[in-house]
Amino acid sequence: MSITGDHRLLKRLNRMALVRQVRQAPGSSRADLAHSTGLTKSTVSLLSQELIDEGWLVELDLDPTIARGSGRPPTPLTLDEHRLAFIGVDIGLGAATAVATNLVGMVLMENSTPIDSADPASACRQVAGLIEALLREPELRKRTTIGIGVGVPGAVDDRTGVLRFAPNIGWKELPLRDLLRTALADGPAGSLPVYVQNDADVGALGEFEFVDRPVDEPLVFLVLGTGVGAGIVVNDRLLTGFGGFAGEIGHTILDARGPRCSCGRNGCTEAFVGLGAIVESVLGPGKARHAQDSQALLRSLPAAAFDPMRVAQDAALKAAFDRAGAYVGQLMQNLWAAFDPATIVLGGPSCEFGESLLAPARTELARYGEAAGLRPPVVKVARFGRLAQAVGAAAAVIHYQVRPLTESLLGQTAETG
């Protein structure tokens, strides 16, 4: 894509460079920004005032005890938490969850609705209704909503917004972004840009964008639920692959002699550590149908399965979780070997089992590290818990907005000045 002579895009690049720099170094002055970005002081002064007027930045009050000679001390800038909003939607089997966040990841409100997964167009209309309900809330009516991010459990071509394949909800080669835009067209969200991305990818963006300091990369976000997937951030960008299939690790093979997977192959990761596989290992074969959504699967389990102390006292439960956790550890070892991440973040419904599942996973990963004489990646649990993918979808809006070249490649037309 040529940007020669495109002054509007050049202006957006400069504006968002200032926002990115303030995100990395809150309290920067205009002089600091000119030095760090290479822009002239007059350009920084003009653009920063526009960003203040629009709600991206805010001036901090000066400390009256600080003096610099006889002149006025420089005014520090930080992100404005009070005037902008970002919508994030997590689409799953039979249900969707939407949140609104501010610029630093604070969840302002959330809502969920059942959706008709068997009819994608109907599901998109239901999601549109969910988004419009959020926009009617008083808290959002007094803010400027910048865009809508959508996470979905499948491979997405983010250049076209086409969902390539989502086996757990049965959608394939679906123009999801266009369907959502159509469903939103006549409502209050009709003019907002829509970004569609894999649910693990948006989970990774939530951990990458909504932090107090720059994140050590690569970062891998591992979704453990009905399906299994990974989102990878490296060099300040998502690694999505040529057609959107990067990170689709649920159908990589852990053991070719293993159980049959829903995809028809044997020994896939999902057949060992998918939520359905964990439920069947606890309740017995045939107790978890593949088509069940994650919340239905979780409700089918006894309360003891969610209490690590009770699991530790129940030999059968402990054996089931030790086995599943060991496979999660093996999966993390494979991700470590493939991407050398600094951090692996675990998210998704299966994390509700807590340390019963996660402790043996960490132990297995540490065992591989010890055998190789290497320190394994840091392993964390998603900071936003059950809302990780919905909040991450909101973070995707910020991620693309502050990187205008990437946003332009995604076919968005939003203007920010």
Secondary structure in CASP SS format (residue, H / E / C, confidence):
PFRMAT SS
TARGET T0000
AUTHOR 0000-0000-0000
METHOD secondary structure of the structure
MODEL  1
M C 1.00
S C 1.00
I C 1.00
T C 1.00
G C 1.00
D C 1.00
H H 1.00
R H 1.00
L H 1.00
L H 1.00
K H 1.00
R H 1.00
L H 1.00
N H 1.00
R H 1.00
M H 1.00
A H 1.00
L H 1.00
V H 1.00
R H 1.00
Q H 1.00
V H 1.00
R H 1.00
Q H 1.00
A C 1.00
P C 1.00
G C 1.00
S E 1.00
S C 1.00
R H 1.00
A H 1.00
D H 1.00
L H 1.00
A H 1.00
H H 1.00
S H 1.00
T H 1.00
G C 1.00
L C 1.00
T C 1.00
K H 1.00
S H 1.00
T H 1.00
V H 1.00
S H 1.00
L H 1.00
L H 1.00
S H 1.00
Q H 1.00
E H 1.00
L H 1.00
I H 1.00
D H 1.00
E H 1.00
G C 1.00
W C 1.00
L E 1.00
V E 1.00
E E 1.00
L C 1.00
D C 1.00
L C 1.00
D C 1.00
P C 1.00
T C 1.00
I C 1.00
A C 1.00
R E 1.00
G C 1.00
S C 1.00
G E 1.00
R C 1.00
P C 1.00
P C 1.00
T C 1.00
P C 1.00
L E 1.00
T E 1.00
L E 1.00
D C 1.00
E C 1.00
H C 1.00
R C 1.00
L E 1.00
A E 1.00
F E 1.00
I E 1.00
G E 1.00
V E 1.00
D E 1.00
I E 1.00
G C 1.00
L C 1.00
G C 1.00
A E 1.00
A E 1.00
T E 1.00
A E 1.00
V E 1.00
A E 1.00
T E 1.00
N C 1.00
L C 1.00
V C 1.00
G C 1.00
M C 1.00
V E 1.00
L E 1.00
M E 1.00
E E 1.00
N E 1.00
S E 1.00
T E 1.00
P E 1.00
I C 1.00
D C 1.00
S C 1.00
A C 1.00
D C 1.00
P H 1.00
A H 1.00
S H 1.00
A H 1.00
C H 1.00
R H 1.00
Q H 1.00
V H 1.00
A H 1.00
G H 1.00
L H 1.00
I H 1.00
E H 1.00
A H 1.00
L H 1.00
L H 1.00
R C 1.00
E C 1.00
P H 1.00
E H 1.00
L H 1.00
R H 1.00
K C 1.00
R C 1.00
T E 1.00
T E 1.00
I E 1.00
G E 1.00
I E 1.00
G E 1.00
V E 1.00
G E 1.00
V E 1.00
P C 1.00
G C 1.00
A E 1.00
V E 1.00
D E 1.00
D C 1.00
R C 1.00
T C 1.00
G C 1.00
V E 1.00
L E 1.00
R E 1.00
F E 1.00
A E 1.00
P C 1.00
N C 1.00
I C 1.00
G C 1.00
W E 1.00
K E 1.00
E E 1.00
L E 1.00
P C 1.00
L H 1.00
R H 1.00
D H 1.00
L H 1.00
L H 1.00
R H 1.00
T H 1.00
A H 1.00
L H 1.00
A C 1.00
D C 1.00
G C 1.00
P C 1.00
A C 1.00
G C 1.00
S C 1.00
L C 1.00
P C 1.00
V E 1.00
Y E 1.00
V E 1.00
Q E 1.00
N E 1.00
D H 1.00
A H 1.00
D H 1.00
V H 1.00
G H 1.00
A H 1.00
L H 1.00
G H 1.00
E H 1.00
F H 1.00
E H 1.00
F C 1.00
V C 1.00
D C 1.00
R C 1.00
P C 1.00
V C 1.00
D C 1.00
E C 1.00
P C 1.00
L E 1.00
V E 1.00
F E 1.00
L E 1.00
V E 1.00
L E 1.00
G C 1.00
T C 1.00
G C 1.00
V E 1.00
G E 1.00
A E 1.00
G E 1.00
I E 1.00
V E 1.00
V E 1.00
N C 1.00
D C 1.00
R E 1.00
L E 1.00
L C 1.00
T C 1.00
G C 1.00
F C 1.00
G C 1.00
G C 1.00
F C 1.00
A C 1.00
G C 1.00
E C 1.00
I H 1.00
G H 1.00
H H 1.00
T C 1.00
I E 1.00
L C 1.00
D C 1.00
A C 1.00
R C 1.00
G C 1.00
P C 1.00
R E 1.00
C C 1.00
S C 1.00
C C 1.00
G C 1.00
R C 1.00
N E 1.00
G C 1.00
C E 1.00
T H 1.00
E H 1.00
A H 1.00
F H 1.00
V H 1.00
G C 1.00
L H 1.00
G H 1.00
A H 1.00
I H 1.00
V H 1.00
E H 1.00
S H 1.00
V H 1.00
L H 1.00
G C 1.00
P C 1.00
G C 1.00
K C 1.00
A C 1.00
R C 1.00
H C 1.00
A C 1.00
Q C 1.00
D C 1.00
S H 1.00
Q H 1.00
A H 1.00
L H 1.00
L H 1.00
R H 1.00
S C 1.00
L C 1.00
P C 1.00
A H 1.00
A H 1.00
A H 1.00
F H 1.00
D C 1.00
P H 1.00
M H 1.00
R H 1.00
V H 1.00
A H 1.00
Q H 1.00
D C 1.00
A H 1.00
A H 1.00
L H 1.00
K H 1.00
A H 1.00
A H 1.00
F H 1.00
D H 1.00
R H 1.00
A H 1.00
G H 1.00
A H 1.00
Y H 1.00
V H 1.00
G H 1.00
Q H 1.00
L H 1.00
M H 1.00
Q H 1.00
N H 1.00
L H 1.00
W H 1.00
A H 1.00
A H 1.00
F H 1.00
D C 1.00
P C 1.00
A C 1.00
T E 1.00
I E 1.00
V E 1.00
L E 1.00
G E 1.00
G C 1.00
P H 1.00
S H 1.00
C H 1.00
E H 1.00
F H 1.00
G C 1.00
E H 1.00
S H 1.00
L H 1.00
L H 1.00
A H 1.00
P H 1.00
A H 1.00
R H 1.00
T H 1.00
E H 1.00
L H 1.00
A H 1.00
R H 1.00
Y H 1.00
G H 1.00
E H 1.00
A H 1.00
A H 1.00
G C 1.00
L C 1.00
R C 1.00
P C 1.00
P C 1.00
V E 1.00
V E 1.00
K E 1.00
V E 1.00
A C 1.00
R C 1.00
F C 1.00
G H 1.00
R H 1.00
L H 1.00
A H 1.00
Q H 1.00
A H 1.00
V H 1.00
G H 1.00
A H 1.00
A H 1.00
A H 1.00
A H 1.00
V H 1.00
I H 1.00
H H 1.00
Y H 1.00
Q H 1.00
V C 1.00
R C 1.00
P H 1.00
L H 1.00
T H 1.00
E H 1.00
S H 1.00
L H 1.00
L C 1.00
G C 1.00
Q C 1.00
T C 1.00
A C 1.00
E C 1.00
T C 1.00
G C 1.00
END
